[in-house]
Each structure stands twice: as C-alpha cells, then as structure tokens.
Amino acid sequence: VEERMTLDYDLEFWNDERRVRLPHVMVAEVKQARYSNHSPSVSALRELHVREAPMSKYCFATATVADVSAHTFKPMIRSLERLSA
C-alpha cells in the first residue's frame, strides 16, 4: 500500500482575540489513495493504541478559536483538551 503520514504537534491556533495551544497533542494523518487497515502506518498506530477519529484541523481551529458552539465539534474539542491538559 502506497501511503504517507504527516505528524503535527504543539498545535497552536489564534485570531485577534483568542489563542489556543495544545502542547501535548500530536495529530497523525495517514494519507492513502485507497484506505487500508493493513498498511504499515495504520498497523503501527494501532499497536500503540492510537485511536482513529475523523478530524479537520481547519474546522477544529475555527471552532476552537472562534468559540463556535457547533455541537458537531464539541466531542472532538473536549477530547483534545483532555489530552493536552
């Protein structure tokens, strides 16, 4: 399976009024032409007990910094806030 992975850590989002920093969170994004559960990256992450979650960093940043009360993002925001505490 041809794939690549990007890792983002020490995430920080801000606008003129608010700054949000997630110092203990790393976002791993596996990119594949066709999703496979048996790829080296996905297998390695599962061995480390890393949970999969659909997420858009752009949507998360917008919902967090703008303090949007979008119920769609609340579970993800709470989860990442717990991880970064």
N, C-alpha and C positions, 0 to 999 in steps of 0.2 A: 504494500500500500504506500503510495507516494503521499507524503504529508510534511507539514512543517508546524512548528509550535512557537508561539510568541509568549513571553513572560513579562508581565507588567507588575512592578512592585513600588511600594512607597507612593501610592497614588495620592494625588492632590488635585482638587478641583476648586475653582474660585470664580467669583464675579466681583463687581464693585462693592458689594455689601457683605459677602459671606465667603469664608474659606473652609473647606473640609479636607482633612488629611486622614488617610488610612495607612498608618505606618507599618502595621503587622499583617497586611493582606497582600497576597500575590494572586494575580489573575493569570491563569494559564489558558491559552486559546489554541486549540488544535485545529488546524486547517487542512481539510482533505477534499479532494474532488468528489468523492463519494464516501459517506461516513462508514466507518468500520469499527466495530467493537474490539477487533482483534489486532489492531495496529500496535506498534511498539510504544507509542506515546500514551495511548489510551490504557493499555495494559499496565504500563509503569505507574501511571497516576492512580489506577485502581488498586494496585499493590500498596500504594502509600495511603490508601483510604481517602483519597481526594474525591469529593462529591461533584458530580456534574450539575450545572444549573444554567438554564438559558439566561443570557445576560447581554445587554448592550451597554458598553461603558459610556457611550454618549447619553443614552437615556438615563442611566444611573446618575451621571454627573449633573444632568439637567434637573432631574427630580430632586437631587440632594441639595445642590447649591441654590436653586430657586425655591426650595422648600415647598415643592409642589405636593399637594395632598393626594396624589394619584394612588389609589388603592392597589393598582397593578404592581407598583414598585415597592410598596411598603414591606412585604416579607423579605425581599432581597436586601433592602436598605437595612432593616433590623438585623439580618443575618451578618452582613458585612460590618455593621457597627459592633456587634458582639465579638467578631473575630479580631477587630482592630483594638479592642479595649485591653 
